Amino acid sequence: MEDLHCEIVTPVKVIYDAPVGLVTVPGEKGQFTLLKNHAPIISVLIEGKIRVISKTGSEEYFDCKSGVLECENNKVTILIHKS
């Protein structure tokens, strides 16, 4: 089966692009987590932290001032403005 892949993009560059175990984001209606085989979703993001856990188990955090997320077919694309 296909891994969950996450790409985080700012107006300047791609800051993350790799397979992940999970992604947690600050959604407009509350924080939520995306795992492999998540249902398709588009969401507005608010100010907060994006948490990414890689396939190897390491955690990374990214500041988010605002943004948009799309998840479909095990690909998470996050467009953000950094704080």
Stockholm file with secondary structure:
# STOCKHOLM 1.0

chainA/1-83         MEDLHCEIVTPVKVIYDAPVGLVTVPGEKGQFTLLKNHAPIISVLIEGKIRVISKTGSEEYFDCKSGVLECENNKVTILIHKS
#=GR chainA/1-83 SS CCCEEEEEECSSCEEEEEEEEEEEEEETTEEEEEETTCCCEEEEECSEEEEEEETTSCEEEEEESEEEEEEETTEEEEEEECC
#=GC SS_cons        CCCEEEEEECSSCEEEEEEEEEEEEEETTEEEEEETTCCCEEEEECSEEEEEEETTSCEEEEEESEEEEEEETTEEEEEEECC
//
